[in-house]
């Protein structure tokens, strides 16, 4: 591999960590919402690793088609009654959308890469919504921010306990 691609490899690794945090955040929110929805009811859980393409499953927070933004809104609406400090920053949706739908470009095979995000077309033009140089500092900041949001949901899940009720099976804690 060329030295330029070696240098970019570390860059892509950092971006991959951000994407991994965003995926983990989404799954953690879905699990939180499912526990809240079920309360004390037994969880109808199919063996997720046994399902196959074409199977049909019940619609739950884990399987519904909600976007990350919708999930964060639902999570934040629920978490405010438990602990407002555990609310997830909705700005992570813009980061996720930029990484999923943006254009990652460089003039040469070296860092930093530049991330562009464009809005939908209107009357033959598009709005430039984001232009950012993905420096090592930027990657570290985004990785830390997405991890912090994930940690909030993990903390909220621990407070719910396996029953889906705040405070676990013993009711709310003070």
C-alpha positions in Angstrom: 0.0 0.0 0.0 1.3 3.5 -0.8 2.3 5.9 2.1 -0.6 8.2 1.1 -3.2 5.4 1.5 -1.5 4.3 4.8 -2.1 7.8 6.1 -5.7 7.8 4.9 -6.3 4.4 6.5 -6.0 6.0 10.0 -8.4 8.7 8.9 -10.9 6.2 7.7 -10.6 4.2 10.9 -11.5 7.3 12.9 -14.5 7.9 10.7 -15.5 4.3 11.1 -15.4 4.7 14.8 -17.9 7.6 14.6 -20.2 5.5 12.3 -20.0 2.6 14.8 -20.9 4.9 17.6 -23.9 6.2 15.6 -25.1 2.7 14.9 -24.7 1.7 18.5 -26.6 4.8 19.6 -29.5 3.9 17.4 -29.7 0.3 18.6 -29.4 1.4 22.3 -32.2 3.9 21.8 -34.3 1.2 20.2 -33.7 -1.2 23.1 -34.5 1.6 25.6 -37.8 2.4 23.8 -38.7 -1.3 23.6 -38.2 -1.8 27.3 -40.3 1.3 28.1 -43.0 0.0 25.8 -43.1 -3.4 27.4 -42.9 -2.3 31.0 -43.4 -5.4 33.1 -44.7 -7.5 30.2 -42.5 -10.4 29.1 -40.5 -9.4 26.1 -41.5 -11.3 22.9 -38.0 -11.6 21.6 -37.2 -13.6 18.5 -33.7 -15.0 18.3 -32.3 -12.1 16.3 -29.5 -14.2 14.9 -31.9 -17.0 13.7 -34.2 -14.8 11.6 -33.8 -14.9 7.9 -34.5 -12.7 5.0 -38.3 -12.8 4.2 -39.3 -13.6 7.8 -42.1 -11.4 9.3 -41.7 -10.0 12.8 -43.9 -7.9 15.1 -43.3 -4.2 14.8 -41.5 -3.0 17.9 -39.1 -0.2 18.6 -36.3 -2.5 17.5 -37.9 -3.4 14.2 -39.8 -0.2 13.2 -38.8 2.0 10.3 -38.2 5.2 12.4 -35.2 7.3 11.5 -32.5 8.2 14.0 -34.0 11.7 14.4 -37.5 10.2 15.2 -35.9 7.8 17.6 -34.0 10.5 19.4 -37.2 12.6 19.7 -39.1 9.6 21.2 -36.2 8.8 23.5 -35.8 12.4 24.7 -39.6 12.7 25.3 -39.4 9.6 27.6 -36.1 10.4 29.3 -37.1 13.8 30.5 -39.3 12.3 33.2 -36.4 10.0 34.3 -33.3 12.3 34.0 -33.1 15.3 31.7 -29.3 15.1 31.8 -29.6 11.9 29.8 -31.3 13.5 26.8 -29.5 12.9 23.5 -28.2 15.8 21.5 -30.2 15.8 18.3 -27.3 17.4 16.4 -25.9 13.9 15.9 -28.6 13.4 13.3 -26.9 16.0 11.1 -23.5 14.3 11.5 -25.1 10.9 10.7 -26.8 12.4 7.6 -23.6 14.1 6.5 -21.6 10.8 6.7 -24.4 8.8 5.1 -25.4 11.2 2.3 -22.5 13.7 2.0 -19.6 13.8 -0.4 -16.2 13.0 1.0 -13.5 14.5 -1.3 -9.9 15.4 -1.4 -7.7 17.0 -4.0 -4.9 14.5 -3.2 -4.7 11.2 -1.4 -3.9 12.8 1.9 -5.6 14.3 4.9 -7.7 16.1 5.7 -10.6 15.0 3.6 -13.4 17.5 3.2 -17.0 16.5 3.9 -19.8 18.3 1.9 -23.5 18.0 2.5 -26.1 19.4 0.1 -29.8 20.0 0.6 -32.6 18.9 -1.7 -32.9 20.7 -5.1 -35.2 23.8 -5.2 -35.7 25.6 -8.5 -32.5 24.2 -10.0 -30.2 24.9 -7.1 -29.1 23.2 -3.9 -28.1 24.7 -0.6 -24.7 23.8 0.7 -25.5 22.6 4.2 -22.1 21.6 5.4 -18.5 22.0 4.4 -16.0 20.6 7.0 -12.3 19.6 6.9 -12.2 16.2 8.6 -9.0 16.9 10.6 -7.8 14.6 13.3 -9.1 17.0 15.9 -12.6 17.1 14.2 -12.7 13.3 14.1 -11.7 13.1 17.7 -14.3 15.6 18.8 -17.1 13.8 16.8 -16.0 10.4 18.1 -16.1 11.8 21.7 -19.5 13.5 21.2 -21.1 10.4 19.7 -19.7 8.2 22.4 -21.0 10.7 25.1 -24.5 10.4 23.6 -24.3 6.6 23.5 -23.2 6.6 27.1 -26.2 8.6 28.1 -28.5 5.9 26.7 -26.5 3.1 28.2 -26.9 4.9 31.6 -30.6 5.3 31.0 -30.9 1.6 30.2 -29.1 0.6 33.4 -31.6 2.8 35.3 -34.5 1.1 33.7 -33.3 -2.4 34.5 -34.6 -5.4 32.7 -38.3 -4.6 33.5 -38.5 -1.4 31.6 -39.5 0.6 34.6 -37.3 3.4 36.0 -35.5 2.1 39.0 -35.6 -1.5 37.8 -38.0 -3.9 39.4 -38.1 -1.9 42.6 -39.8 1.2 41.1 -38.4 4.6 40.6 -35.3 5.7 42.6 -34.8 9.1 44.1 
